Amino acid sequence: MAIRLGRKGALLMNNVIAILASILMGISFPTGLFELLIAGRFLIGINSGIGLCVQPLYIGEFAPKHLRGGLAMGTSIFLTGGILTGQVIGLRELLGGEKHWPLLLSSSCIPAFAQLLFLPWFPESPRYLLIDRGDELSCAKALKRFHGSSEYRREMEDIQRECFALDGEKPKKPWQLFTDPGVRWQLITVIVMTMGQQLSGINAIYFYATYVFEQAGILAEKIPYVTLGTGVCECLTALSCGLLIDYVGRRYLIIGGYLLMTLWCTVLTFSLTYQELYSWVPYMSMTCVFAFILSFGLGPGGITNTLTAELFVQSSRPAAYMIAGTVSWISFFTVGMLFPFIVNGLKQYCFVVFLLECFFVAAFLFLIMPETKNKSFLEIKKEFHKLNFGRNARKKETELFERRQLQDEFLKIST
């Protein structure tokens, strides 16, 4: 969809799926047909999958490189804001009761209608227009809208360099990335990051939150309100990460986030083990839950999507998002299916599995991933050359240098 319809076109078409899903879920109760509810949930899942791939792709392509991290973090900021909104309006006093749940499920059409109303006024992705469509005039117009008449030339030159380097290369299919040595380590990095994000234990923490709050002495009827604190934590950390990402850098935040999650998993394992010994231990467990969520939001929660856009050039980026999205949802599904069995078998020691996973992901990223802050997509690609080509890296760098000189000459003539 992102290649055939464009990034903006795919997002607009995706709203039709969301509206249809909302209608099916809304009429399932008055018609008494639970099959409509299942169909609606299926369609809203498709809508989520498309949106979480295409939206960061669109933002990552029009953002200037010095603001790319902060703008890409908008996905996580509003995603966590949506989760918190859902938690609030899902309370029994609002729309979570027996009478109003059809309205609750149908409310997913509101952002879809809002996007259909406002998105047509925004330009298409400038990179898509020039590199995929070859439409230089529309690209220049889009850049002027996004960056202003005085600043757009620098971005235009950057896109022209990438277009020249790709030399008419068509968008790749997902399976082609697995056989392309030029993106081998970028692909491995993205797969490790997306699997790490879902298998980090964040879903286990949410699963265990109710138990931890009960052990801390919080009344069962009050727990839904305390759980709102987890949503607030995610919102605050996503916002903090958005403010820090273009100053601190992606590498420090994501590695630091995983290391902190390793620490809190360790502490939580001990506190759950000795829950009954001291009266203050359950409160330590509750603190660990919030600290883990804060650490996740500060690093892996938001930066994973940002890096998926940055590690690939235009021809590989849509396919990379398809692979990353598929790996992410399969990992999420796997955790959902297997976690109850892990809990039954290991009890509180289930978090040992997650602390090991967080530590190994942090170690992998420390060894492999370069910093991408304030770098163009071509510069990031060059960072991976030595890993991808090994002994042949020198030869490839020479070819790249010669190609870069030709690009600069070409841009001078064009200007």
N, C-alpha and C positions, 0 to 999 in steps of 0.2 A: 504493500500500500504506500509506504513512504517513498519508494522509487517510482511507481507508476503514477500516483496522484500528487506527489510532492509531500513535504512535511506538513504544511498547512492543510492541504487537501485531505490527507490521511486523518488528521485530528478532527476536521469538520465531519468527515464521513463517520468517524468513530462515535460522534454524538448521537447519530441516528440509532446505533445499536443500544446506547444507554437509555434513550427515550423509549424504545421498544421494550427493553427489559423492565423499565419502571412501570409501564402499562400492564405488562403480564403479571408482575408481582402485586400491583395494586388491585387488579380485578380477581386475583386468585381467591380472596376471602369471600367477597359477595357472591361469586359464582360457585363456590364450594369445590373448585377444581385445584387440588394440590399440585397437579402436573404443571399448571401454569407457573406456580411458585418455583418449581425446579427448573423449568425452562428459563424463567427470568433470572434466576441465580446463575445459570450457565452463561447467559448472554452478558450479564454484568461482569462475569469473570473474563470473558473475551474483551470487553471494553477496558477493563483494568490492565490486561496484558498488553493491549495495543498502546494505551495511553502512557504506560510506564516505560515503553520503548521509544515511542515517537516524540513525546514531549521533551525529554532531555536532549534528544537528537536535534530537534529544532532549535532549542535554546543554545546548545553548545556550538551550533554552526553560525548563528548570527552575533554571538557575544564577542566583543574585543578581548584579546588574550589577557590583558591586565585585569579584566573584570569577569572573565569566563567562569572562574570557580564560584564567585559569589552569586552570579546569575543562575548557574546550573544548580546551586544549592536551593534555589527557589522551589524546585521539585520536592525536595525533602521537607522544606519549611511548610508548604501548603499541604503536603501529604499528611504530615503529623498533625497539622491544624485540622484537617478533615477527620482524622481518627479521633481527636479530642472532641470535635463537634458531634461526631457520631456517639461517643460515650455520654455526652451531656444530654442530647435529645433522646437517647435510648434509655434514660432513666424512667422508671415506672410512672413517676409523677408527670412526665411529659408525654412522649410518644411510645414508650416501651411497654405500656399496659396492653391488655387483651383487646381493647376497643380500637386502639390507634396504630397497632403495628403495621397494617397495610400502608398507612400514610408514611410511616418511618421508612419502609422499604422503597416506596415510590418517590421519596425526597431526592433520590439520586438523579432525577431528571432536572433538578434545579441548576446545578453547575453545567449540565449539558446544554440547557437553553441559554444560559449566560454566555457560554463559549460560542454558540451559534450566533448570538447577537453581536459579540465584540470581536471575535477572531477574524471575520471577513475584512475588517478595517486594517489588519496588520499585513505587512508584505510577506511574501514567500521567503524561504531561506536563501540568502544571497549566494552561498556556496552551491546549493542545489541548482540555482538558476544559471550560474556560469559554467560550473564543471560538468553537471549532468545534462543540462539543456543547451548549453552554448549560447545563452542569451545575455550578452554583455550589457546591453542597454538596461534591461530589467534589473540585472544585478546591481548596476550603479544606482538606479532609482531606489532599490531596496536599501542599499547601504546608506544613502543620503537620509532616508527615513529613520533608520536605526541609529546612525552615528552622527548625523548632522552634515551639512555641506562642507564644512571646513576640515572634518576629521576622516571622511570616508576614503580618501585616496590611499592612506597607509594600509587600510584593510583590503582595499581593492588590489593593491600590489601583492599582498600576502596571498590572496586567493588566486591571482594570476600565476604566481610562482608554483603553487600547488597544482594548478591546472596544467601548466607546462611540464611539471615533473611527472604527472600521471600520463601525459602524452595520449589522450583520448581513451584511456583505459575505462572500460564499462564497469558499472557496479557489480560486485562479485556476489555469487550465491554462497550461502553459509558453508556448504561442503567444500567449496573452493579454498576457503581460509585454512582448512585443515591440511591442505597439500601445498600451501604457499610458504616457503621458507622465510620470506621477508617479513611475515607477521607471526612467526612461530611463538616467540616468547611473549609478545603482546597478548596473543590469544590465551596462552597458558596462564598469564597473570590475571586476565579478566575472569577466566573460569575459576581460578583459585579464590579471587576476591568475592565473586558472586556466591560460590558455594560456602565460603567462609562467613559471609554475611548472614545466610539463612541457617547454617549449622553452628553458629557461634553460641547458641543457647538463649538468644533473646526470646524465642517463643516458649522455651522451657521456663524462663523467668516469669513470663506472664501466666503460664500454667500454674506455677508454684506460688504466685503472689497471694492468691486467696488463702492457701494453707498457711503461709507465713504471717499474714495479717490476723488470721484466727488464733495462731499460737501467741501472737503479741497481745491478745486479749481484746481485740476489736470485735464488737458485736456483729453478727452475720448480716443484719439489715443495714449496717453502716459501711460494710466493705465496698459496695459499688461506688460510694462517694470517695473512699480512700483511694480506690483504683483510678479515679480521675487524676490523682496526683502523678500516676505513671504517664498519662497522656500529656500533662503539663510539663513533666520532665523532658519528654521527647521534643515537645515544641520549643522549649527554652534552649536545649542543646543544638537542635537544628538551626535555630536563629543564631546562636553563638558561633557555630561552625561556619555559617554563611558570612559572618563578620570577620572571622579569623582566616578563612581558607586562602585568600589572596595575599595575606601578610605572612602567615606562618608557613604555608605550603601544604600540599596534599600529603606528601610522604610522612612528615612528622605527625600530622593529625591521625592518619589511618593506622600507622604503626603504634603510636601512643595509645589510641583507642583500644586496639587489640590487647596490648600489654596490661592496661588498666582492667579490661574485662577478665584477663587471666587472674589478676590479683583478687578481684571481687568474687570470682568463682571459687577460689581457694578459701577465702574467708567465709563465704556462705556455706561451703561444705563442712567446715569446722563448726560453725554456729548451729547448723541444722543437726549435726551429730550430738552436740552437747546442749541441745535445746532445753532439756528437762533439768539440768543441773543448777542453773542460776536464773533468777527472774529477769535479769537484764539481757540475757542472750537472745530471746526472740526479737528485741528491739534492734539488736545488731543485725539480725537476719533481714529485718525490714529496711534498715539503712543500706544493706548490701544490694537489695532489690533496686532501690532508687539509684544507687551509685552505678550499678551495672547498666541501667537504662541510660543514665547520663553519659557514660563512657561510650556506649554504642552510638548514641546520637551525635556525639562529638567527632567520631571518626568514621567507622564502617557504614553507619546508617545513611549518610549523605554522600560521602566522597566516592563510594563505589560507582555510582551512576556517572558522576563527573569524570572519573578516570576512563570509563568505557568510551566516552566521547573523545577524550584527548589522546588515547593511545593509537588511534587509527586515522588514516587519511580518508578522503572522501569516498573512494571506490570500495573501501572495506568496512566503513563505519556502519551502514544499515545491517549488513550481515553479522557484524560483531554484536550489535544490539539484539538481533534475533537469537544468536547463540547464548548471550548473557541472560536474556529474559527467560529462555527455555531452561537453562541450567538453574536459574534462581527459583522458578516455580516448581521444577522437579524436586529440588532440594527442600523447598518449603513443604511440598506434599509428602516427601519421605519422612521428614521430621514429625509431621502431623500423624502419620501412620505408625511410626516406630517408637515415638517417645513414650506412650503409655507402657509398652513392654520394657523399655529401658528403666523407667521408674519402678515398675514392679520387680525387676531383677536387681537393680542397684540401690533403690531407695534414694537417700540423700546423696549418695556417692555418684549419682548420675551426672553431677556437675564436674566430676573429674574428667569425663569424656569431653566436655565443652572447654574446660580450661586447657587441656592438651591441644585441642583444635585451634583455639585462639592463639596459643603460643607458637604453634607451627606456622600459622598464617602470617603472624608478625615476623617470624624469622625469615620466611620466604620473601616477603615484601622488602625486608631490610637488605637482603642479598641481591635481589633482582630489580626492583622497581626504582627508576630514577625520579628526581623531582621534575614536575612538569609545569610549575608555576612560571608565568610570563614567557612561555615558549610557544612557538608556532607548531602546527601539526607536523611539518616537515622536520623541524629541529628535534621533536620528540621521536620521530621515526629514526632519525640518525643516531639517537642515544641507544637504540636497540640493535644497531647494525652489528656491533661486535659480538653480541650474544647470538644473533640469528645466523651469522655467517662464519664465525670463528676465524680460521686462518685466512679465509678469503675476504675478511673485513677490509684490509688495506686496499685491495684492488677495487672493492665496491666503493670505498670512500673516495678514491681517485676519480672513479666514474661520476660519483655524485658531485665532486668539486667542479669537474669539467662541465657537467650539466648545469650547475648553479651559475657558472660564468656565462654560459649561453643564455640562461634565463635573464640574468641582469642586463646583458646586451640587448636582448629582445625587448625587455621592459623599457629601456632607454629609448630605443627606436620607436616603440609604441607611444611613449610620452611625448 
